[in-house]
Amino acid sequence: MTTVNIKLDKDLINRADNVANKLNRTTAKQIEHWAKIGEMMEDNPDLPYEFVKQAIIAKAEKEARKLEEYSFG
């Protein structure tokens, strides 16, 4: 993965660092997570936040191969 340096508001970084520590993420990964949510919300303004959040969790579980097969009936 290629990285770049960008300037961000110190308050945003402090808030991201605080949340990241609680969720066992790096500050950069927390900001990436927030950006991903923001992008999805802008692309899908009619979807509720909880739906977007669950979609991100489901995608992560799929990528980690932690899904269980579901049988109807």
Summary of the structure (lengths in Angstrom):
residues: 73
radius of gyration: 15.4
end to end distance: 43.4
largest distance: 53.4
contacts: 131
relative contact order: 0.08
helix: 63%
strand: 0%
